[in-house]
Amino acid sequence: MDSPDTTTNSPSVHFGVRVAGALILAAMLVAPIWIAKFPPLLDYPNHLARSFVLARLHDPTFTFSNFYRADWGAYPYLGMDASLAVLGRFFPIETAGRLFLSLCALALPAAAWFFLRQVNPAEDATSAWALLIAFNVFFLEGFLNFDLSIAVGFFALGLWLRWLAKPGMALWIAALGAFTALYFTHLLGFGISGLIVVGYVALLRRPLRDWIWSGALALPGLAFYLHSSRVGLGLNKIVFHGLDDKLDSLQMILHGYWPALDWISLAALGAWFLAAWWRNPEFRWNARWIVIAAFLFALFWAIPWMWGEGSDLDIRVLPFLFIAILATARVGRRAKWLAVVPLLLFAARIVSVTQHFAAAQPELAGLAQSFDIIPLGALVLPIVEGDQDPIERPFTHFWAYGVIRRGWFSPYLMDAPGETPMRIIHDSYTPDGFWDHVYDESPDWKQVQSDYDYVWAYDVSKFSAPLASIGEKVYSYGSLEVYRLRKSLGDNTLGGHSN
């Protein structure tokens, strides 16, 4: 009698299948990023341009040193700038930007998988749900430091949980490094992860030494914050959302380009838990993480929408809440079969993102043609309006590609002392309204004419007449109008030539 063929059940075959599956998922995650010439993400071009300026600050090809200076410090928002400072040494800045976007897209599902394995050992399938938040609202808005901090936070929490289960100095040092890196990625990610640590240790009623060692993980980050940043201290502008706005904000937990798919996914998550529990003798609730999830849910309601200049604070809790919900149940072998649900939803979400990225390219290509019209080193004032959903506004900072491709000066590269490592040193007129995307008052056109060479005006046809009175339209595409400003013989600008 022939012996049974056990080849397909060998560990090496299972490992090969898992690796192949992981590679397929990784390719799906990065595909939208690499098929689009211009990733249509709200803040992304601005961050990319700032990194380019820092890298070429003293390059004689450009005049950036006349307008900007570096201001590196132990600030809590350096994740993207530091990463691009390294990647930019080996790749063109736009390629480096795509690599960083790929890192963000891959890191969150991978970190969630690692974290959930520590919570429910040997159970991987539940982490498939984390694929649905790889392209979360913060990624789509280009809030990439915070997006990366979610991944770094769950990686740090996973290391800390592993240390709690099996204390050792090597693991503790690894967790210390991860939490310190988390501080440098984003302050809110650092704070939310720290609150999870405090809540979990309190639930476990761990001995005092575990409190001390766990608390020590935050010491480097706190020391850097108090020494170099102190962002948010002393600011008294606090805005709380009302009940209706809070309820609307809850849907941000799975906010994407297809609203129907977002609601279907949330309903499917509830159905998945029901199917995982129904007549499943291996199903177990994890009471500790139910409490942590409830705490994060309460935190969402308690946090204001704005503190000082920081907005959307309350919804920053939602990705952490989503992963904590996944940690509340141990499903057993049935989870492998149920994994088909999040995998199908993930495939649909990738189709959604890919289609949206592709559909945005013709308009963005038309806007990009304006860069060739404006000369190298020009002083360019962007005037942009738009009240769409933030994930539908890739035009807001699109002008920043002109800084990269043509060496423009613009006064709206993100300069936040204690947060970003670049300062604007050129004093020029900046009309109110850009950051709110609404101009309630007309700019001082004489000042605009005096301080700039060109105006890059998007969706502000109400300003076409006054712009025509101080310059001539040299390019238009859709909602975009570009004006070359007329200069008197006595005008002397630091930028490019106006003729």
PEVEN-V484407 format. One line per field, one symbol per residue. ss: DSSP state (@ for helix, = for strand, . for the rest). phi: phi as a letter, one per 30 degrees, with the letter a starting at -180 (. if undefined). burial: b if it has 16 or more other C-alpha atoms within 10 Angstrom, else e. A space follows every 50 residues. Layout:
BEGIN
ss = ???
phi = ???
burial = ???
END
This chain:
BEGIN
ss = ......@@@.@@@@@@@@@@@@@@@@@@@@@@@@@........@@@@@@@ @@@@@........@@@.===........@@@@@@@@@.....@@@@@@@@ @@@@@@@@@@@@@@@@@@@.....@@@@@@@@@...@@@@...@@@@@@@ @@@@@@@@@@@@@@@...@@@@@@@@@@@@@@@@@.@@@@@@@@@@@@@@ @@@@...@@@@@@@@@..@@@@@@@@@@@........==...@@@@@@@@ @@@@....@@@@@@@@@@@@@@@@@@@......==.@@@@@@@@@@@@@@ @@...==..=...@@@@@@@@@@@@@..==...@@@@@@@@@@@@@@@@@ @@@@@@@@@@@@@@@@@@.@@@@.....======.....@@@.......@ @@@@@@..=............===....................@@@@@@ @..=====..@@@@@@@@@@=======..======..............
phi = .ddddcedcdeddedddddddddddddddceedcdcdbedcededddddd dddddcecdddcceddbbbdbdadddbceddddddddddcbedddedddd ddedddddddddeddddddbeibcdddeddddcdcddddddiddddeddd dddddddddddddddbeaddddddddddddddeddadddddddddddddd ddddhddedddddddddddedddddddcbhdjdidcdbbcddeddddddd dddbdbdcedddddddddddddddddddhcdddbdcedddddddddddde dddddbbicdchddddddddddddddddbcciddedddddddddddeddd edddddeddddedddddddddddcdeidcbcdbbblcdeedcbddecded dddddbidcbdcddbbeibccbccccdbdbddkddcibcdbddddddedd cbcbbccchbedcddddddcabdcabahdcbcccddcddddbcdcddcc
burial = eeeeeeeeeeeeeeeeeeeeeeeebbebbbebbbebbbbbbbbbbbbbbb bbbbbbbeeeebbbbebbbeebbbbbbbbbbbebbebbeeeebbebbbbb bbebbbbbbbbbbbbbbbbbeebbbbbbbbbbbbbbbbbbbbbbbbbbbb bbbbbbbbbbbbbbeeeeeebbebbbebbbbbbbbbbbbbbbbbebbebb beeeeeeeeeeeebeebbeebbebbeebbebeeeeeeeeebeeeebeebb bbbbbbbeeebbeebeeebeebeeebbeeeeebeeeebbbbbbeebbebb bebbbbbeeeeeebbbbbbbbbbbbbbbbbbbebbeebbebbbebbeebb ebbbebbbebbeebeebbebbeebbbbbbbbbbbbbeeebbbbbbbbbbb bbbbbbbbbbbbbbbeebbbbbbbeeebbbbebbeeeebeeebebeebbb bbbbbbbbbbeeeeeebeebbeeebbbeebbbbbbbbeeeeeebbbbbe
END
